[in-house]
Amino acid sequence: MRGIKRVFLVLAVLAVALVVLAFVLENQQGVSLSFLGWTTLQLPVAVYVVAALIVGLMVGPLLCVLASATRRHKRTSIARE
């Protein structure tokens, strides 16, 4: 059973890698982003999308940790009263 799970995991990782590779190869046209007067360099669309994904993957768990710490702090302060 362990071997089947490992094979499925490897196949899933390969499928995700192939989808990402296809996305990057399909989105090679250069774009420049502008926001509130700031303009970025002209880079492929895939660079910006992957950068947004990485930032989201870092910010999401950080917000969850902060929210759980805030809840934990509120529970302990209520219990003390």
N, C-alpha and C positions, 0 to 999 in steps of 0.2 A: 504494500500500500504506500509506503514511504517513497518508493521509486516512481510510482505513478504521479504522486504529488510533485515530485521534483521535475519530472518530464513536463507536466502541465505548466509549472512555474517557468521553466526555461522557454517553452513555446509562447507563453504569454509575454514574457520579456522580449523575445524576438519579434513578436507581432507589434508590440508598442514601439520598438526600435525601428521597425520597417515603416510604420505609420509616420513617425517623427522624421525619418529620412525622406520619405515621399513629400511630406509637408515642406521641408526645407528646400528640396529640389524644385518644387512647384512654385515657391515664393521667393524667387531670386531678384525680382524687380526692386530697384532702389526707391526708397521713400524718405522724406524728411518730415519729422513731426514738429508741430508748433503748438505751444500752450502758454497762454498769458504773455505773449511776446518773446518767449524763449524758443529757439529753433535748434533742432538736433542736426547731427551729421546725416548725410544721405547714406543709409544702410539698407540691406535687404529686409523685407517685411518679417521674415522668419527670426531675425535677430531681435527685433522689438517684441515679438510675441513670446519667444523663449525667455527673454529677460523679464517680461511681465509675469510669466509662469513661475520663474525662480523667485521673484520678489513675493508673489502670492503664496508660494510654498513656505517662505520664511515668515511672512507676516501673520498668516493664519494661525499656525500653532502658537506663535508668540502672544497673540490676542487671547487665545484659549487659556494659556497659562496665566496671563494677567487677570482674566475674568475669574478663573477658579481661585486664584490667590485673593482677589477682592471678596468673593463669596465666603471663603474660609475665614478671612479677617472679620467680616460682618458677623458670622456665626459665633466666633469666639468672643467678640465684644458684646453680643447680645447675651451669651451665656454668663458673662461676668456680672451683668446687671442684675 
